[in-house]
Amino acid sequence: MQNPLSTDSGAKPRRKKLSILLALAQFLRPYKKTVAIFLVALIFTAGITLTIGQGVRMLIDNGFIGQSMEQLNAAIGFILILSLCMAVGTFVRFYLISWLGERVSADIRLAVFNHIITLHPSFFETNRSGEIMSRLTTDTTLLQSIIGSSFSIALRSTITFLGGLVMLVITNIKLTLIIVAGVPLVLMPILIFGRRVRNLSRKSQDSIADVGTYAGEIIQHIKTVQSYTRESWEKQAFGQEVETAFLIARSRVRQRGLLMAIVILLVFGSLTGMLWVGGSDVLHGNMTGGELGAFIFYAIMVAAAVGSLSEVYGELQRAAGATERLMELLQESNRIETPLAPAIDPQTLRAQLCFDDVTFCYPSRPDQPALKNLTLQIDEGKVLALVGPSGAGKTTVFELIQRFYDPQSGSILFGGVEHRHNIRELDPLALREQVAVVPQQPALFTADVMYNIRYGKPEASDEEVFAAAKAAHADEFIRKLPNGYQSELGEQGVRLSGGQRQRIAIARAILKNPRVLLLDEATSALDAESELHVQQALEELMQGRTTVIIAHRLATILHADSIVVLDHGEKIAEGNHAQLLESSPLYKRLANLQFRHAS
């Protein structure tokens, strides 16, 4: 299945215009007053800048040519006052736009994270975590720079350009026509090269995301890399990723450089022609030196504005690419929909589950059913075990119970026979509150022991955490850690052994005190002594709870009320241990393999 965030030619059509930047308006809307004050300061400073041109005219005509010291002092004083006003306005403008850049960037980053954390798991099957993180960090940082700097420059240059043109017309219409004649020549390369810069900017951002993704994966699996002595190969492969990103960035920089060079050549070429015509008019007495000086001042201002716009245009193209990537994440719909009016609170229903003729395919494998026409009854307070070879669909049952996915056909029901509801009618969060999972490979966070256990119940007291750890037979080894319950576990709990990580996960599930317990070979990583203790703790935890166990070792599920044998996503047998030995060849074969050495 194609990655919906990829840049392949087969991907959905993308909006490639600067109009995508209008999507940022929703994030600026809460700060309308700040934006308004910024715009006032921007117009004020632009007006001051334009007024300085008249100060230049006064300085030349009244001060220099008029040979008047008084007029010279007045002109200098006028320019100094304007300079002071412009300094104050510039501070206000710069501070407010920089603040807006930081604030909006933080808001976008938060909005994107808050959205993606609620998305269906299949989204993360088809999109790389490094790509998502690049959008969340690199792209939002780019937008902060654009909003806090380039956007301000673009607005200021636009106002200066328009204001400068007006003042040019007022000062001398003939010379203005010379300047205006050169504008189309300047705009043409901006449009042509700008389109190339935009496309290359998108590719550059994607290539940087690829570099981050590759590096993150290698670092995450560094032990495997070193164990297989693949360091040299990974260095070379990463070097190719970096070089690819560099070549794309080089092309982007070359296009931007060409754009700036052509614009400067055309702008100053027009200025040179204007100076020749203006100089001739002064010599022939058709205009004063002060008018020419003011005209030159405004012409340079307009030229500088055009130059700034040509440079900023490339930055705005990058911002358009970053905005587009972020908006794609924000607009990604959640396939696990929460009903507008949930039918009922699952807490009020019996903790009983029923799979009714369920067929399910993972989105990344739409033609390979993980479950086929599965009908399954999981009674309240009972223990049901799932056995079968790898790929039989056992873990998929857990995924569907928690409604990480919805089946393509059939239904999953929660509650007793008299009050049974399709879990699609329930609030997914309320449903998951009823469930706790102890996976085969527990997920631990880069935090201390207390945080990881309390993840199952954030409001739990320290005493409750200690009690859960004792019940999971984890308290003893935890207290031997350097800082006890405040000991940092490292990334993914790397500072603990496999058995210790599993007991932390069991303590987390115990603390949550769920009504439905899902155990995925929860004692697989424990030594014989620890397994005995934890098995006892789990048996006590399972009392009165609806429990589903995925088991590869049949010795751990002999106590189960019912055992379901799965194979290729289908239920092929159900019963207790003794019944299945008689009725299921697959179960009998598994039992013989595991118990053949028993005396």
Secondary structure, DSSP 4 states (H G I P E B T S, - for coil): ---TT--STTSPP---SGGGGGGGHHHHGGGHHHHHHHHHHHHHHHHHHHHHHHHHHHIIIIIIITT-HHHHHHHHHHHHHHHHHHHHHHHHHHHHHHHHHHHHHHHHHHHHHHHHTTS-HHHHHSS-HHHHHHIIIIIHHHHHHIIIIIHHHHHHHHHHHHHHHHHHHHH-HHHHHHHHHHHHHHHHHHHHHHHHHHHHHHHHHHHHHHHHHHHHHHHHTHHHHHHTT-HHHHHHHHHHHHHHHHHHHHHHHHHHHHHHHHHHHHHHHHHHHHHHHHHHHHHTTSS-HHHHHHHHHHHHHHHHHHHHHHHHHHHHHHHHHHHHHHHHHHHPPPSSPPPSS-SS-GGGS-S-EEEEEEEEE-TT-TTSEEEEEEEEEE-TT-EEEEE-STTSSHHHHHHHHTTSS--SEEEEEES-SSS-EEGGGS-HHHHHHTEEEE-SS----SSBHHHHHHTT-TT--HHHHHHHHHHTT-HHHHHTSTTGGG-B--GGGTTS-HHHHHHHHHHHHHHH--SEEEEESTTTTS-HHHHHHHHHHHHHHHTTSEEEEE-SSGGGGTT-SEEEEEETTEEEEEE-HHHHHHH-HHHHHHHHHHHTT--
